[in-house]
Amino acid sequence: MELNISKPIVFIDLETTGLNIAKDRIVEIAAIKIEPNGKRSELEQRINPEMPIPAESSSFHGITDKDVVDMPTFKTYASKLNQFINGCDFAGYNSNKFDIPLLAEEFMRAGFDFDMKNRKLVDVQNIFYRMEQRTLKAAYKFYCGKKLMNAHSALADIEATYEVLKAQIERYQGQDFEDLFCKISQPVVNDIKKLAEFSNFNKNADLAGQIIYNNNGEEVFNFGKYKGKSVSETFKSEPQYFDWIMKSDFPLYTKKIVQNIRLKNFNKE
């Protein structure tokens, strides 16, 4: 079975210096692009993060400082990568929470305006967790009947992710799902838009999930003392909170969304 897509989709996986989206850097990127006609292309590149790789991270993915010392920095590689992903939707494993937000940070640091407005995001992990609640290794065994070799190698992981998504569609197409409100649907279908909707737990306004949409489609905070409160209303009553966010260690893409919300409300006044 092939994916039913109307535009290219890129399956992406990152190995990094750590898990902090705002501070950590990419040390390896792997991607598989699937075209609507079924054509497939791959990209795999180690990146010099311009900072030491912590031993804890190296023990996880096996990449050390000496492995990347002669590799390109993200800034020098960004143009080539941007061409590869241009006009594509994204898919990955835990990609909505980690890989895509961190990738956006790297692009923005490199001077690229990383716009997600017209991209669909399919997170295979979220589909898997909602339907089976296991790990990638277990998912590969469960859905594909194979043992995942070279786990935590970026290309091996993303290859498994691609195969798991196709197997998920075959397994769950036509199967009922009951949500927290007892609404029954059949959400796992061969349609990227619907898969993206089902694999997102929150309706994020930014990539990191710091700002989300409530049931009325209004941007609200998803952290801190104003969690659940309207962003625009908070900025009106507590204008210093905007300044605090812009000066604090939030992801650049989150700051971009916050600026847009403030500017939108400023123009209404």
C-alpha positions in Angstrom: 0.0 0.0 0.0 1.2 3.5 -0.8 0.2 6.7 1.0 -2.6 8.7 -0.4 -1.0 12.1 -0.7 -1.6 15.1 -2.9 1.8 16.8 -2.1 5.2 15.5 -1.0 5.6 14.4 2.6 8.9 14.2 4.4 9.5 11.7 7.2 12.1 13.3 9.5 14.2 12.3 12.5 16.8 14.3 14.4 19.6 13.3 16.8 20.6 16.2 19.0 22.7 17.5 21.9 19.8 17.2 24.2 16.0 17.7 24.7 15.8 21.5 25.2 14.1 22.9 22.1 15.4 26.4 22.6 19.0 25.6 23.6 20.0 22.2 22.1 21.3 21.6 18.5 21.0 19.0 15.8 23.9 16.6 15.4 22.3 14.4 12.7 19.3 14.7 10.4 17.7 12.0 8.3 14.8 12.4 6.0 12.8 10.4 3.5 10.7 12.3 1.0 7.7 10.5 -0.6 6.2 12.1 -3.7 2.6 11.7 -4.8 3.7 9.5 -7.7 5.5 7.2 -5.2 9.0 8.5 -6.0 11.3 8.4 -2.9 14.4 10.3 -2.0 16.6 10.2 1.1 18.8 12.7 2.9 21.2 11.9 5.8 23.7 14.3 7.2 25.6 14.8 10.4 25.8 18.4 11.7 28.4 20.3 13.7 26.3 21.7 16.5 29.0 24.3 17.5 28.7 23.1 21.1 29.9 20.1 23.0 27.7 17.0 22.8 27.0 15.8 26.4 28.1 12.3 27.3 24.6 11.4 28.2 23.4 12.3 24.7 26.3 10.5 23.0 25.5 7.3 25.0 22.0 7.5 23.5 22.7 8.0 19.8 26.4 7.2 19.6 27.6 10.5 18.1 30.5 12.2 19.7 32.3 15.5 19.2 35.0 14.0 17.0 32.3 12.5 14.7 31.0 16.0 13.8 34.0 18.2 14.1 34.5 18.3 10.3 30.8 18.3 9.5 28.9 21.4 8.2 27.1 23.6 10.7 23.3 23.9 10.4 23.7 27.4 9.0 25.8 26.2 6.1 23.6 23.2 5.5 20.2 25.0 5.9 19.8 26.1 2.3 20.2 22.5 0.9 17.8 21.1 3.6 15.3 23.8 2.9 15.2 22.9 -0.8 14.7 19.3 0.1 11.7 20.0 2.4 10.2 22.9 0.4 6.5 22.5 -0.1 6.3 19.3 1.9 4.1 18.1 4.7 6.0 16.4 7.6 5.7 13.1 9.4 7.8 11.5 12.1 7.9 9.8 15.5 7.3 12.2 18.3 8.0 14.8 15.6 5.2 17.3 16.6 6.6 17.6 20.1 10.3 17.6 19.4 11.8 17.2 16.0 9.8 19.8 14.1 9.9 22.5 16.9 13.7 22.0 17.2 14.1 22.0 13.4 12.2 25.3 13.3 14.6 26.8 15.9 17.6 25.8 13.8 16.2 27.3 10.7 15.2 30.6 12.4 18.7 30.9 14.0 20.1 30.4 10.4 18.0 33.3 9.2 15.2 31.3 7.5 11.5 32.2 8.1 10.2 28.7 8.9 6.5 28.9 8.1 4.2 26.0 9.1 1.0 27.6 7.9 0.4 25.3 4.9 2.0 22.1 6.1 0.3 19.1 7.6 2.0 17.3 10.5 1.5 13.6 11.0 2.9 12.3 14.3 3.1 8.5 14.0 3.9 8.2 17.8 0.6 9.9 18.7 -1.4 7.6 16.4 0.4 4.7 17.9 0.1 5.8 21.6 -3.6 6.5 21.1 -4.3 3.2 19.5 -1.8 0.9 21.2 0.4 2.9 23.6 3.9 1.3 23.0 7.4 2.3 21.8 8.8 2.5 18.3 10.6 -0.8 18.8 7.4 -2.4 19.9 5.4 -0.7 17.2 7.7 -2.0 14.5 7.4 -5.5 15.9 3.7 -5.2 16.4 2.7 -3.7 13.1 5.4 -5.0 10.8 6.4 -8.2 12.4 10.1 -7.2 12.3 12.8 -6.6 14.8 14.2 -3.0 14.8 17.9 -3.2 14.2 20.2 -0.2 14.8 17.6 1.5 17.0 18.4 5.2 17.6 20.2 5.4 14.3 18.3 8.2 12.7 17.9 6.6 9.2 16.9 3.2 10.7 14.4 4.9 13.1 12.7 6.9 10.4 12.7 4.0 7.9 10.8 2.0 10.6 8.5 5.0 11.2 7.6 5.1 7.6 6.7 1.4 7.5 4.8 1.7 10.8 2.5 4.5 9.5 1.6 2.4 6.4 0.9 -0.6 8.6 -1.2 1.5 11.0 -3.4 2.7 8.1 -3.9 -0.9 6.9 -4.7 -2.1 10.4 -7.0 0.6 11.7 -8.8 1.7 8.5 -12.5 1.2 9.3 -11.9 0.6 13.0 -13.9 2.6 15.6 -12.2 5.0 18.0 -14.0 6.3 21.1 -12.7 9.6 22.4 -12.9 11.1 25.9 -16.4 12.5 25.1 -17.7 9.1 24.0 -17.7 10.2 20.4 -17.1 7.3 18.0 -15.2 7.9 14.8 -13.0 6.0 12.3 -10.0 8.5 12.3 -7.2 6.4 10.9 -7.6 6.6 7.1 -5.3 7.0 4.2 -5.5 10.8 4.2 -2.7 13.0 5.5 -5.0 15.8 6.6 -7.1 13.5 8.8 -4.0 11.7 10.1 -2.5 15.0 11.1 -5.7 16.0 12.9 -5.9 12.6 14.8 -2.2 12.5 15.7 -2.3 15.9 17.4 -3.5 15.8 21.0 -3.7 19.6 21.3 -4.5 22.2 18.6 -1.2 24.0 18.9 -0.8 27.6 17.8 3.0 27.3 18.0 5.1 24.2 17.4 6.2 23.6 21.0 2.6 23.6 22.4 3.1 26.6 24.6 0.2 28.4 22.9 -2.8 26.3 22.0 -6.4 26.9 20.6 -9.3 26.5 23.0 -12.7 25.1 21.9 -13.6 28.6 20.6 -10.5 28.8 18.4 -8.9 31.4 20.6 -5.2 31.3 21.5 -4.6 30.5 25.1 -1.5 29.9 27.2 -0.6 26.2 27.9 1.9 26.9 30.6 2.5 29.0 33.8 0.2 31.1 35.9 -2.0 32.1 33.0 -2.5 28.5 31.7 -5.9 28.3 29.9 -6.2 32.1 29.8 -6.6 34.1 26.6 -3.2 35.4 25.3 -4.7 38.6 23.9 -6.7 39.4 27.0 -3.7 38.7 29.2 -1.5 41.0 27.2 -4.2 43.7 27.6 -4.4 43.4 31.3 -0.7 42.4 31.9 1.3 44.0 29.1 4.6 43.2 31.0 3.9 39.5 30.4 4.6 39.9 26.7 7.9 41.6 27.5 8.8 38.8 29.9 8.1 36.1 27.2 10.1 37.9 24.6 13.1 38.3 27.0 12.9 34.7 28.3 14.2 31.4 27.0 11.2 30.5 24.9 11.6 29.0 21.4 11.9 31.5 18.6 8.8 30.2 16.8 6.8 30.6 20.0 7.9 34.2 20.2 7.0 34.7 16.6 3.4 33.5 17.3 3.2 35.6 20.4 4.3 38.7 18.4 1.7 37.9 15.7 -1.1 37.7 18.3 -0.1 41.0 19.9 0.2 42.7 16.5 -3.2 41.3 15.4 -4.8 42.7 18.5 -2.9 46.0 18.3 -4.3 46.5 14.7 -7.9 45.9 16.0 -7.6 48.8 18.5 
